[in-house]
Amino acid sequence: MASSTLSTINAPEETTGKIRKNRMTSEYSGLLQQIKEAGLLRRRHSYYAVKIVGTVAALVATAFAFFLVGNTWFQLIVAGALAVVFTQLAFIGHETAHRQVFRSGRLNDWFGVVLSNLIVGLSYGWWNNKHNRHHGNPNTIGKDPDIVDAVIVFTPEQAQRRHGLARTISGKQGYFFFPLLLLEGINLHKDALRTVFGRKKLSRRWAEMTLLTIRLCGVPAVVFIFLSPGLATAFLGVQLGVFGLYMGSTFAPNHKGMPLIPAGTKVDFLQRQVLTSRNIRSNWFIDWFMGGLNFQVEHHLFPSMPRPNLRAAQRIVREYCLDRDVAYTEVGIFRSWAIVVTYLNRVGLGQRDPFECPMIAQMRPRA
């Protein structure tokens, strides 16, 4: 780490707050100024017009293929294709939640509600709330909803609370992670239903409830009407399995296996976002496959930046981090998946995070 970083950490207590505040403001504001001067926060309306029309056209083509193929087992190919299209539409929904698509926040929200609830089958309000909390506190224990103790454990402390067979399974959880993602589609629909029919505050509840009900009842109804019961069940199983696996495989590499920030630790915005995020090496296919999430560092630093601007921003951000000795992580996609598996296995055994950043370890509050 940079000597300036270490000197801030080791500064006398009465001066640390002032130094950290100045650094927090100056380091990120300097980068933000470069990004603004490059025009990379401007909306890309033509890009999204083509992207939305093209993806919706793919959805229509997939629906046409469903009726054309008929009651044959070739429908399983159609089911897989439908899952891919749903995921691509979910990426666009993610971007509307971040105000990347339209200038109007209201238009972004309503488009996101229709896209997420009516077409993909997710609750836009649930996703927006959860994802905003993640962006504010990525990989922060006790604050990031993406690392809560559930089926998979993400911290040694979570693993140590398990006993017997559950503890044994946690030690091999990395090998189960991607197979478990085959069930993630069902889990996402369940969370959506729990949200829209629950008691927690939710904007546009009736709109979300109506659209989600149409989607989650309508698609299975059409499938069972036109296909035999066995084939219809297989069709929905493949669609949900591929959808969950695809979604999880594109979101998990971005933070899993990156440093965890202990609760109560103060880390400035620039380092919080960069040190906890991992980029995936880019090419045209990866850009499409991951929906721009492969530029995770840039996305976390500038959440409202349109997807097509992220590649240009990467050159600026990487050089900026290099000049300040802030670790910037970028790996290939297969390497990222291997890191996730290894990390989850080690953490599941109750071992301290093997990828912990030394700088964050020094900033950990002392007992």
Long-range contacts (C-beta under 8 A, 24 or more apart in sequence): 1-325, 1-327, 1-358, 1-359, 2-324, 2-325, 2-326, 4-324, 5-271, 5-325, 5-359, 6-359, 6-362, 9-359, 9-362, 9-363, 20-266, 20-268, 23-268, 24-268, 24-269, 24-270, 27-268, 27-270, 27-324, 28-268, 28-269, 28-270, 28-301, 30-320, 31-270, 31-301, 31-316, 31-317, 31-320, 32-302, 34-316, 34-320, 35-302, 35-305, 35-313, 35-316, 38-312, 38-313, 38-316, 40-302, 40-305, 40-309, 40-312, 40-313, 40-316, 41-302, 41-304, 41-305, 41-309, 42-306, 42-309, 43-100, 43-101, 43-102, 43-103, 43-306, 44-306, 44-307, 44-308, 44-309, 45-102, 47-306, 47-307, 47-308, 48-92, 48-95, 48-100, 48-101, 48-306, 51-92, 52-92, 52-101, 55-85, 55-88, 55-89, 55-92, 56-89, 58-85, 58-88, 59-85, 59-89, 59-119, 66-226, 67-226, 70-226, 71-226, 71-227, 71-228, 71-231, 72-231, 73-231, 73-234, 75-227, 75-231, 75-234, 75-235, 76-234, 76-235, 76-238, 78-235, 79-234, 79-235, 79-236, 79-238, 79-239, 79-242, 80-238, 80-239, 80-242, 82-239, 83-185, 83-238, 83-239, 83-240, 83-241, 83-242, 83-243, 83-246, 84-242, 84-246, 86-119, 86-120, 86-121, 86-239, 86-243, 87-243, 87-246, 87-247, 87-250, 87-291, 88-291, 89-115, 89-119, 89-120, 90-116, 90-120, 90-122, 90-247, 90-291, 91-291, 91-292, 91-293, 92-291, 93-120, 93-122, 93-124, 93-127, 94-127, 94-131, 94-291, 95-292, 95-306, 95-307, 97-124, 97-127, 97-128, 97-131, 98-303, 98-304, 99-304, 100-304, 100-305, 100-306, 100-307, 101-306, 109-203, 109-204, 110-204, 113-204, 113-207, 113-208, 113-211, 114-211, 117-192, 117-196, 117-207, 117-208, 117-211, 117-212, 117-215, 118-211, 118-212, 118-214, 118-215, 119-215, 120-215, 121-188, 121-189, 121-192, 121-212, 121-215, 121-216, 121-219, 122-188, 122-189, 122-192, 123-191, 123-192, 123-193, 123-195, 123-196, 123-202, 123-208, 123-212, 124-204, 124-208, 125-195, 125-196, 125-202, 125-203, 125-204, 125-205, 125-208, 126-191, 126-192, 126-195, 126-196, 126-202, 135-300, 135-303, 137-261, 138-255, 138-272, 138-273, 138-276, 138-277, 138-300, 139-255, 139-258, 139-259, 139-260, 139-261, 139-276, 140-260, 140-261, 140-263, 140-265, 140-272, 141-260, 141-261, 141-262, 141-263, 142-263, 143-263, 146-255, 147-260, 151-180, 152-177, 152-180, 152-344, 153-344, 153-347, 153-348, 154-256, 154-260, 154-344, 154-347, 155-260, 155-347, 155-353, 156-347, 156-350, 156-351, 156-352, 156-353, 158-347, 159-347, 159-348, 159-349, 159-350, 160-350, 167-350, 169-348, 170-348, 170-349, 171-345, 171-348, 171-349, 172-345, 172-348, 173-344, 173-345, 173-348, 174-340, 174-341, 174-342, 174-343, 174-344, 174-345, 174-348, 175-341, 175-345, 177-252, 177-340, 177-341, 177-344, 178-245, 178-248, 178-249, 178-337, 178-341, 181-244, 181-245, 181-247, 181-248, 181-249, 181-252, 182-240, 182-241, 182-244, 182-245, 183-241, 183-244, 184-243, 184-244, 184-245, 184-247, 184-248, 185-239, 185-240, 185-241, 185-242, 185-243, 185-244, 185-247, 186-240, 186-244, 187-244, 188-244, 188-247, 189-216, 189-240, 192-216, 249-337, 250-289, 250-290, 250-291, 250-293, 251-293, 252-337, 252-340, 253-278, 253-280, 253-333, 253-336, 253-337, 253-339, 253-340, 254-278, 254-293, 254-296, 255-296, 256-339, 256-340, 256-343, 256-344, 257-336, 257-339, 257-340, 257-342, 257-343, 257-344, 257-355, 258-329, 258-355, 259-353, 259-355, 259-356, 259-357, 259-360, 260-353, 260-356, 260-360, 261-360, 262-360, 262-364, 262-365, 264-365, 265-360, 265-363, 265-364, 265-365, 266-363, 267-360, 267-363, 270-301, 270-326, 271-326, 271-359, 273-297, 273-300, 273-301, 274-300, 274-301, 274-317, 274-321, 274-326, 274-327, 274-328, 275-326, 275-327, 275-357, 275-359, 275-360, 276-300, 277-329, 278-329, 278-330, 278-331, 278-336, 278-339, 279-314, 279-328, 279-329, 279-330, 279-331, 280-330, 280-331, 280-332, 280-333, 280-336, 281-330, 281-331, 281-332, 281-333, 282-311, 282-314, 286-333, 287-311, 290-333, 294-333, 297-328, 297-329, 327-357
